[in-house]
Amino acid sequence: MLPFTREEYLERLNKVKQSMREQGIDVLLITDPANMYYVSGYNALSYYVEQTILVALDDDMPRYIGRYNDAFVGAHVTTWLSKDHVHWYSDEYTNSRTKHPMDWISGLIKELGYGKKTIAIEMEHDFIAPLAYEKYKQGLPEAKLVNGSFIVNWVRIIKSDNEIEMMRRAGKITRKAWEACVEAFKPGARKCDVAAAVLEASIRGTEEFGGDWQIAPPVFPGGEYAGAPHLTWDDSRYPDRYDMYMETAGVYKRYHCPVSRTMCLGQPSEKFLYHANAAIEGLQEALAVVKEGVTCEEVEAAWRKTIAKYGVKKDSRIGYSVGIGFPATWVEKTVSLRPGDKTVLKHNMTLHCIPGLYYDDFGISISQCIRVTKTGHEKLHDIPYDVVIKK
């Protein structure tokens, strides 16, 4: 079930270890599901219970630690780890008021000889609770516990050629999802049925390869609520006249290729089209700047300069790095396209440039997922920017 070779996983592991050495870390406890997947291949809907990937400088293979019924089969069939590097706690630790999995995991860490080492814990994501950290402090009193957030994220930011191919395939699925949305979006259609069409197309994928599940449902902000960029849907029906935008992602082997596009039922207002033109031109000018060696803030500056000609302003960032996705996000939590981010773009970074314009009474979102190249960028899906108008 592994999407990559053992050699590629070893290369990833070595890069993570190099970062650990530079920061004086002996052991890294990875708890972000996307980072766990990146290092080990582990891929299951088990992130609602405590689990971790342990990377130690003196071990040539990571260790999976989790609940018995996830480790016993799931960790063996989805990872490149040997049996002696898969560990589990019994179900009596699950949702218990008297036992905690981190008590057991702390004991294992001491058994492995790491009880007095510098141990970094990923702490800034959605799947580690404050109590878990407290249990580590209690269970590992002689260890030096430090924050290990984003170590793996910054390794992930440069994709291998094999990862780029995964994202290209995801981009083809993205196109299918967009086409399904355009087809289903019509007066009288239930909003939930349009969502169902997008989800079905995303999962069916193409004739060559099927789709994976998304980190979250597609969003469809529209009408008077289009200024709220993360609304989903209900079972009401679309009227004859309506403006909305859709944001979703095609997914292949957990690699997400997001898109946002704006569409209208009936003729939109001149004000709406004016802002849409500003957004499209701004996006194109921002992407024209992208290439290896350019900084994130330089990309945003090109957008800001362009929309200023229209008298338009946007205070929030216009993009971020993207790749592997697990709930609750496909965002890699590294670079942002915004003022002050002086990160230099490098070959094979992948970005979602989404310079949405959100107002009290309408919203416009038109985005592009790209790969940074040495001389420019590659679009990872080929969906037109134009506002879709269905009359």
Summary of the structure (lengths in Angstrom):
residues: 391
radius of gyration: 22.5
end to end distance: 46.2
largest distance: 69.3
contacts: 1357
relative contact order: 0.12
helix: 37%
strand: 23%
